[in-house]
Amino acid sequence: MILRTRGRTVAFPRRPLVMGILNLNDDSFSGDGSLDLDWALARTRELVAEGADLIDVGAESARTNRAAISEAEEIRRLAPYLERFATTVADAAPADAAQLFPPLLSVNTWRPAVARAALALGGDLLNDMGGLPTAENAAICAETGAALLIMHTVGEPKVPHTHVAWRDVVAEMRDFFAAKIALATSAGLPREAIMLDPGIDFAKQCGDNLRVYRELARLDEFDRPILLPISRKSVIGEVLGLPDPRDRDAGTIACLAAGMTRGAEIFRVHNVRAASQAVRTLHAVLAA
């Protein structure tokens, strides 16, 4: 299986990739973001040193209890970071020889105007948490050569969907991805430039999320890289009784192990050092 991004190709199977979260906002649910550019650039170098294969930068919190920022403000936050990303990571050092270096840069936005402006400045892939309601973001990726990460969800972002009930969440997810892949390729995006995200915690309740983890291998039919956004999720808090997301890193590693044994290729996390060490250890065990 091949993933084609902007000027880069990643071949699977290989050691799973770790995506480090970089929040260019001050209202992240995990309390780990900042609007300070110097902090963001320094943190980027740290993430690479800790083992990040990809950096996922977002300027707007996905929290549904926070108002959306304007498109202009989102671009204003992202632009200086994107302009300095390449020189910033050039000064970093990877944790080991198997790590992707330089890391791939993921731009986390769902609004097409922001995606177009951001990808004009850089970025290897677009992380679209909006569920690709139209083909516009896929067309933007096709024009720029960026890859597209399609997340499973329902309804608009920044709106709570706690009322959603699924009879078989994975079966309906398979139908969703089949339709969205067809939509994206109809806009000119190569299938090899598509990644899939089951959208843990998005329009899903605790039992739905646990079923996604258990039955993740049912998504193998698409032959596309699966990214699991496992980090400090509400489902972990519910299972462990931990209301503070910062206390959920051990549960995050448990979800990583579950995902690795069921075929996930990429893990999106806050604690890159712990996730990278877990991936490297599990990969060695499973390959033995």
PAZA-108005 format. One record per residue (C-alpha): residue number from 0; residue in three letters; y, x, z. Coordinates in steps of 0.02 Angstrom, whole numbers, m for minus. Layout:
<nukes>
  pos  code   north    east      up
  NUM   ALA       Y       X       Z
...
</nukes>
This chain:
<nukes>
  pos  code   north    east      up
    0   MET       0       0       0
    1   ILE     172      65     m50
    2   LEU     343      23      23
    3   ARG     485      64     m94
    4   THR     658      81     m19
    5   ARG     819     153     m88
    6   GLY     761     318    m163
    7   ARG     614     334     m42
    8   THR     432     285     m47
    9   VAL     318     265     104
   10   ALA     131     256      77
   11   PHE      14     163     195
   12   PRO    m108     183     280
   13   ARG     m23     313     388
   14   ARG      29     329     569
   15   PRO     129     173     611
   16   LEU     317     189     608
   17   VAL     437     165     753
   18   MET     603      79     719
   19   GLY     738     119     846
   20   ILE     864     m17     889
   21   LEU    1048      29     884
   22   ASN    1165    m110     938
   23   LEU    1346     m90     882
   24   ASN    1396    m233     995
   25   ASP    1432    m259    1178
   26   ASP    1328    m415    1209
   27   SER    1150    m362    1172
   28   PHE    1021    m462    1271
   29   SER     952    m298    1336
   30   GLY    1120    m228    1387
   31   ASP    1102     m71    1281
   32   GLY    1240     m89    1151
   33   SER    1417     m24    1131
   34   LEU    1564     m39    1012
   35   ASP    1601     147    1031
   36   LEU    1564     240     868
   37   ASP    1544     410     950
   38   TRP    1414     336    1068
   39   ALA    1322     258     920
   40   LEU    1315     421     824
   41   ALA    1257     519     976
   42   ARG    1127     386    1014
   43   THR    1065     397     835
   44   ARG    1028     582     856
   45   GLU     938     543    1018
   46   LEU     831     409     935
   47   VAL     777     532     801
   48   ALA     733     663     931
   49   GLU     634     531    1027
   50   GLY     528     493     873
   51   ALA     616     356     772
   52   ASP     559     342     592
   53   LEU     688     208     556
   54   ILE     855     162     635
   55   ASP     900     m23     636
   56   VAL    1087     m45     658
   57   GLY    1162    m215     694
   58   ALA    1339    m264     739
   59   GLU    1307    m442     797
   60   SER    1196    m496     940
   61   ALA    1058    m619     895
   62   ARG    1084    m707    1062
   63   THR    1105    m894    1040
   64   ASN    1221    m907    1191
   65   ARG    1352    m798    1107
   66   ALA    1470    m857     971
   67   ALA    1454    m778     799
   68   ILE    1580    m644     754
   69   SER    1671    m655     587
   70   GLU    1602    m572     431
   71   ALA    1756    m459     427
   72   GLU    1725    m402     605
   73   GLU    1542    m369     572
   74   ILE    1586    m262     421
   75   ARG    1724    m173     520
   76   ARG    1596    m122     652
   77   LEU    1463     m67     528
   78   ALA    1566      26     398
   79   PRO    1613     186     493
   80   TYR    1436     204     558
   81   LEU    1359     185     385
   82   GLU    1482     310     313
   83   ARG    1432     442     441
   84   PHE    1247     408     457
   85   ALA    1185     540     334
   86   THR    1284     682     410
   87   THR    1238     625     585
   88   VAL    1050     627     559
   89   ALA    1061     792     464
   90   ASP    1104     872     632
   91   ALA     955     790     719
   92   ALA     779     859     739
   93   PRO     620     755     720
   94   ALA     493     747     861
   95   ASP     349     805     751
   96   ALA     298     839     571
   97   ALA     226     665     539
   98   GLN     390     576     579
   99   LEU     491     510     432
  100   PHE     641     625     413
  101   PRO     776     592     378
  102   PRO     745     420     454
  103   LEU     763     264     350
  104   LEU     919     164     387
  105   SER     898     m23     412
  106   VAL    1051    m136     407
  107   ASN    1025    m287     520
  108   THR    1123    m436     454
  109   TRP    1084    m606     380
  110   ARG    1250    m647     297
  111   PRO    1257    m602     111
  112   ALA    1440    m549     112
  113   VAL    1403    m425     252
  114   ALA    1242    m367     168
  115   ARG    1333    m333       5
  116   ALA    1475    m237      89
  117   ALA    1359    m139     202
  118   LEU    1231     m89      70
  119   ALA    1374     m28     m39
  120   LEU    1404     103      95
  121   GLY    1222     149     128
  122   GLY    1057      89     198
  123   ASP     877      95     141
  124   LEU     831     m82     186
  125   LEU     904    m249     240
  126   ASN     836    m329     397
  127   ASP     869    m514     365
  128   MET     841    m617     523
  129   GLY     898    m773     433
  130   GLY     730    m811     353
  131   LEU     795    m793     174
  132   PRO     854    m974     149
  133   THR     915    m930     m27
  134   ALA     878    m788    m147
  135   GLU    1050    m708    m123
  136   ASN    1001    m569      m3
  137   ALA     848    m528    m109
  138   ALA     961    m514    m262
  139   ILE    1077    m397    m168
  140   CYS     929    m287    m122
  141   ALA     868    m289    m302
  142   GLU    1041    m234    m362
  143   THR    1056     m92    m237
  144   GLY     876     m34    m232
  145   ALA     859     m75     m47
  146   ALA     700    m147      27
  147   LEU     703    m318     112
  148   LEU     628    m366     280
  149   ILE     595    m554     284
  150   MET     581    m631     457
  151   HIS     489    m792     495
  152   THR     601    m921     577
  153   VAL     669   m1095     552
  154   GLY     849   m1155     551
  155   GLU    1008   m1054     559
  156   PRO    1025    m894     662
  157   LYS    1127    m897     822
  158   VAL    1063   m1073     858
  159   PRO     925   m1105     987
  160   HIS     765   m1179     918
  161   THR     667   m1205    1078
  162   HIS     616   m1379    1021
  163   VAL     509   m1316     877
  164   ALA     322   m1353     895
  165   TRP     185   m1281     784
  166   ARG      10   m1348     758
  167   ASP     m49   m1180     689
  168   VAL      97   m1058     689
  169   VAL       6    m924     591
  170   ALA     m53   m1043     454
  171   GLU     124   m1109     432
  172   MET     189    m929     435
  173   ARG      72    m887     292
  174   ASP     143   m1031     190
  175   PHE     320    m975     234
  176   PHE     291    m795     179
  177   ALA     206    m846      18
  178   ALA     359    m951     m27
  179   LYS     486    m819      26
  180   ILE     398    m679     m69
  181   ALA     400    m789    m225
  182   LEU     585    m825    m197
  183   ALA     626    m640    m175
  184   THR     530    m582    m327
  185   SER     610    m719    m432
  186   ALA     777    m636    m391
  187   GLY     715    m473    m465
  188   LEU     657    m385    m306
  189   PRO     493    m290    m331
  190   ARG     352    m346    m218
  191   GLU     334    m165    m160
  192   ALA     509    m176     m86
  193   ILE     463    m318      33
  194   MET     415    m307     217
  195   LEU     365    m451     332
  196   ASP     418    m489     511
  197   PRO     327    m628     610
  198   GLY     487    m659     709
  199   ILE     422    m649     887
  200   ASP     525    m766     999
  201   PHE     619    m844     851
  202   ALA     583   m1031     845
  203   LYS     424    m996     942
  204   GLN     368   m1034    1118
  205   CYS     263    m921    1229
  206   GLY      96    m987    1168
  207   ASP     151    m971     986
  208   ASN     199    m789    1012
  209   LEU      34    m748    1095
  210   ARG     m60    m829     952
  211   VAL      38    m725     826
  212   TYR     m16    m567     917
  213   ARG    m198    m623     925
  214   GLU    m208    m677     742
  215   LEU     m92    m551     660
  216   ALA    m229    m491     542
  217   ARG    m218    m658     451
  218   LEU     m61    m589     367
  219   ASP    m160    m448     285
  220   GLU    m180    m556     129
  221   PHE      m1    m516      76
  222   ASP     m34    m328      69
  223   ARG     142    m294     132
  224   PRO     195    m191     283
  225   ILE     206    m295     441
  226   LEU     346    m256     563
  227   LEU     323    m318     741
  228   PRO     484    m341     841
  229   ILE     399    m318    1009
  230   SER     535    m246    1119
  231   ARG     572    m329    1286
  232   LYS     541    m502    1215
  233   SER     549    m664    1313
  234   VAL     362    m689    1292
  235   ILE     335    m530    1394
  236   GLY     454    m593    1527
  237   GLU     361    m759    1536
  238   VAL     190    m676    1550
  239   LEU     246    m552    1683
  240   GLY     378    m655    1772
  241   LEU     515    m530    1731
  242   PRO     684    m610    1694
  243   ASP     773    m444    1662
  244   PRO     732    m376    1487
  245   ARG     754    m198    1548
  246   ASP     598    m218    1657
  247   ARG     485    m260    1509
  248   ASP     448     m90    1431
  249   ALA     269     m83    1497
  250   GLY     236    m254    1422
  251   THR     315    m193    1261
  252   ILE     188     m51    1250
  253   ALA      47    m177    1279
  254   CYS     111    m278    1131
  255   LEU     120    m119    1028
  256   ALA     m62     m82    1065
  257   ALA    m111    m260    1018
  258   GLY     m15    m244     855
  259   MET     m88     m75     808
  260   THR    m266    m138     827
  261   ARG    m224    m288     716
  262   GLY    m140    m199     572
  263   ALA      46    m190     607
  264   GLU     130     m43     522
  265   ILE     303     m39     603
  266   PHE     366     m75     780
  267   ARG     547    m115     821
  268   VAL     591     m55     997
  269   HIS     729      m6    1118
  270   ASN     629     129    1210
  271   VAL     587     241    1063
  272   ARG     517     385    1166
  273   ALA     386     276    1251
  274   ALA     340     185    1091
  275   SER     327     345     989
  276   GLN     214     426    1117
  277   ALA     106     270    1126
  278   VAL      91     263     936
  279   ARG      46     446     923
  280   THR     m85     430    1060
  281   LEU    m163     270     994
  282   HIS    m164     336     817
  283   ALA    m261     489     875
  284   VAL    m384     380     972
  285   LEU    m413     256     831
  286   ALA    m431     394     701
  287   ALA    m562     487     803
</nukes>
